[in-house]
């Protein structure tokens, strides 16, 4: 039992460590000196990756500490455990756990977003993505969902289309391209 509870935090930490290592290796592709920045073109991505790894390590330490405290408390209380088949309970918890579905959504919804953004365009997909992601993060009040989604969407629209004039994906599907182009035109006109 003791090792079983520590596997999930260690597996999560290992996932983040591997992801950071793979992304760190990709920074070598654009490792070039920049005149006004002594750390080079790959300086900031490496800082972000280092912070991501430190955050994952901190989360691991907190999780292991919490598990240790729970085990100490369980020893003090000496709670009796039922004789259920542990394999079936573990499988049931894995499949039907709300938290597992939430974690799966946290990782899979951005992948779906990236797939849709190339086809439907940034300006069509983004408000729905923000709303769905907030729902996964357990924001359940519709007024908050709509207000935050609209605020983030409006801010991104203003920053990228009026301030920086950055070309965001407009979609490869014809109707998606048309809607995105119409939205960009409206924002640039100031409507």
C-alpha positions as CSV (number, residue, x, y, z in Angstrom):
1,X,0.0,0.0,0.0
2,X,2.8,2.4,0.9
3,X,4.4,2.3,-2.5
4,X,1.1,2.3,-4.4
5,X,0.2,5.9,-3.4
6,X,3.6,7.2,-4.3
7,X,3.5,5.9,-7.8
8,X,1.1,8.4,-9.3
9,X,3.1,11.5,-8.1
10,X,6.3,10.0,-9.2
11,X,4.9,9.0,-12.6
12,X,3.6,12.6,-13.0
13,X,6.9,14.0,-12.1
14,X,8.7,11.6,-14.5
15,X,6.3,12.7,-17.3
16,X,7.1,16.4,-16.7
17,X,10.8,15.7,-16.5
18,X,10.8,13.8,-19.8
19,X,8.7,16.6,-21.4
20,X,11.1,19.2,-20.2
21,X,14.1,17.2,-21.3
22,X,12.7,16.8,-24.8
23,X,11.8,20.5,-25.1
24,X,15.2,21.5,-23.7
25,X,16.9,19.4,-26.4
26,X,14.7,21.3,-29.0
27,X,16.1,24.7,-27.9
28,X,19.4,23.8,-29.4
29,X,17.9,24.3,-32.9
30,X,17.7,28.1,-32.3
31,X,20.6,28.6,-30.0
32,X,22.2,31.7,-31.5
33,X,23.7,34.8,-29.9
34,X,21.6,38.0,-29.9
35,X,23.3,41.4,-29.9
36,X,21.3,42.9,-27.0
37,X,20.6,39.8,-25.0
38,X,23.6,38.0,-23.6
39,X,21.8,34.7,-22.9
40,X,21.0,34.1,-26.6
41,X,17.8,33.2,-28.4
42,X,17.3,30.1,-26.3
43,X,17.7,31.9,-22.9
44,X,14.0,32.5,-22.1
45,X,12.7,29.1,-23.3
46,X,15.3,27.5,-21.0
47,X,14.2,29.6,-18.1
48,X,10.6,28.7,-18.6
49,X,11.5,25.0,-18.9
50,X,13.6,25.2,-15.8
51,X,10.7,26.8,-13.9
52,X,8.3,24.1,-15.2
53,X,10.6,21.4,-13.9
54,X,11.1,23.1,-10.6
55,X,7.3,23.4,-10.3
56,X,6.9,19.7,-11.0
57,X,9.6,18.8,-8.5
58,X,7.9,21.1,-5.8
59,X,4.6,19.4,-6.6
60,X,6.2,16.0,-6.1
61,X,7.7,17.0,-2.8
62,X,4.3,18.3,-1.6
63,X,2.5,15.2,-2.7
64,X,4.9,12.8,-1.1
65,X,4.8,14.9,2.1
66,X,1.0,14.8,2.1
67,X,1.0,11.1,1.6
68,X,3.4,10.6,4.5
69,X,1.2,12.7,6.8
70,X,-1.9,10.7,5.8
71,X,-0.1,7.5,6.5
72,X,1.0,8.7,9.9
73,X,-2.6,9.7,10.7
74,X,-3.9,6.3,9.5
75,X,-1.5,4.5,11.8
76,X,-2.7,6.6,14.7
77,X,-6.3,5.9,14.0
78,X,-5.6,2.3,13.1
79,X,-8.5,2.2,10.6
80,X,-9.5,-1.3,9.5
81,X,-9.5,-2.0,5.8
82,X,-12.1,-4.1,4.1
83,X,-11.2,-7.3,2.4
84,X,-12.2,-6.2,-1.1
85,X,-10.2,-7.3,-4.1
86,X,-7.8,-4.5,-4.5
87,X,-7.3,-5.0,-8.2
88,X,-11.0,-4.4,-9.0
89,X,-11.2,-1.4,-6.7
90,X,-8.1,0.1,-8.3
91,X,-9.5,-0.4,-11.8
92,X,-12.8,1.0,-10.8
93,X,-11.2,4.1,-9.3
94,X,-9.0,4.5,-12.4
95,X,-11.9,4.4,-14.9
96,X,-14.6,6.2,-12.9
97,X,-12.7,8.7,-10.9
98,X,-13.8,12.3,-11.7
99,X,-10.3,13.5,-11.1
100,X,-8.8,11.1,-13.7
101,X,-11.3,12.3,-16.3
102,X,-10.4,15.9,-15.3
103,X,-6.7,15.3,-15.7
104,X,-7.3,13.6,-19.1
105,X,-9.3,16.6,-20.2
106,X,-6.6,19.0,-19.1
107,X,-4.2,17.2,-21.4
108,X,-6.5,16.2,-24.3
109,X,-8.5,19.4,-24.8
110,X,-5.5,21.5,-25.8
111,X,-4.6,18.8,-28.3
112,X,-8.1,19.0,-29.7
113,X,-7.8,22.8,-29.7
114,X,-4.5,22.6,-31.7
115,X,-6.1,20.2,-34.2
116,X,-9.2,22.4,-34.7
117,X,-7.3,25.7,-34.8
118,X,-5.6,24.7,-38.1
119,X,-8.9,23.8,-39.6
120,X,-11.4,26.4,-38.2
121,X,-9.0,29.2,-37.3
122,X,-7.9,30.8,-34.1
123,X,-10.7,33.4,-33.8
124,X,-13.5,30.8,-34.1
125,X,-12.1,28.1,-31.8
126,X,-10.5,30.1,-29.0
127,X,-13.6,31.3,-27.1
128,X,-15.0,27.8,-27.0
129,X,-11.7,26.4,-25.9
130,X,-11.4,28.9,-23.1
131,X,-14.9,28.1,-21.9
132,X,-14.4,24.4,-22.1
133,X,-11.1,24.6,-20.3
134,X,-12.6,26.6,-17.5
135,X,-15.4,24.1,-17.3
136,X,-12.8,21.3,-16.9
137,X,-11.1,23.4,-14.2
138,X,-14.5,23.3,-12.4
139,X,-15.7,26.8,-13.0
140,X,-19.5,26.1,-13.1
141,X,-21.1,29.5,-13.0
142,X,-22.2,30.4,-16.6
143,X,-21.8,34.1,-15.9
144,X,-18.2,33.6,-15.0
145,X,-17.6,31.2,-17.9
146,X,-19.0,33.7,-20.4
147,X,-17.4,36.8,-18.8
148,X,-13.9,35.3,-18.5
149,X,-14.0,33.7,-22.0
150,X,-15.2,37.0,-23.5
151,X,-12.6,39.0,-21.6
152,X,-9.7,36.7,-22.6
153,X,-10.9,36.6,-26.2
154,X,-11.3,40.4,-26.4
155,X,-7.9,40.9,-24.9
156,X,-6.2,38.5,-27.3
157,X,-8.0,40.1,-30.2
158,X,-6.9,43.5,-29.3
159,X,-3.3,42.6,-28.5
160,X,-2.7,40.5,-31.5
161,X,-4.7,42.2,-34.2
162,X,-4.5,45.9,-33.3
163,X,-1.4,46.2,-31.2
164,X,1.1,43.8,-32.7
165,X,-0.5,42.9,-36.0
166,X,0.4,39.2,-35.6
167,X,-1.1,36.8,-38.1
168,X,-2.8,34.1,-36.2
169,X,-4.1,30.9,-37.9
170,X,-7.3,31.7,-39.9
171,X,-8.2,28.1,-40.8
172,X,-8.1,25.9,-43.8
173,X,-11.8,25.2,-44.0
174,X,-13.4,27.8,-46.2
175,X,-16.1,28.9,-43.8
176,X,-13.6,29.1,-41.0
177,X,-11.3,31.3,-43.1
178,X,-14.2,33.6,-44.0
179,X,-15.4,34.0,-40.4
180,X,-11.8,34.6,-39.1
181,X,-11.2,37.2,-41.8
182,X,-14.4,39.0,-41.0
183,X,-13.5,39.1,-37.3
184,X,-10.0,40.4,-38.0
185,X,-11.5,43.1,-40.3
186,X,-14.0,44.2,-37.6
187,X,-11.3,44.4,-34.9
188,X,-8.9,46.3,-37.1
189,X,-11.6,48.8,-38.1
190,X,-12.3,49.4,-34.4
191,X,-15.8,48.0,-34.2
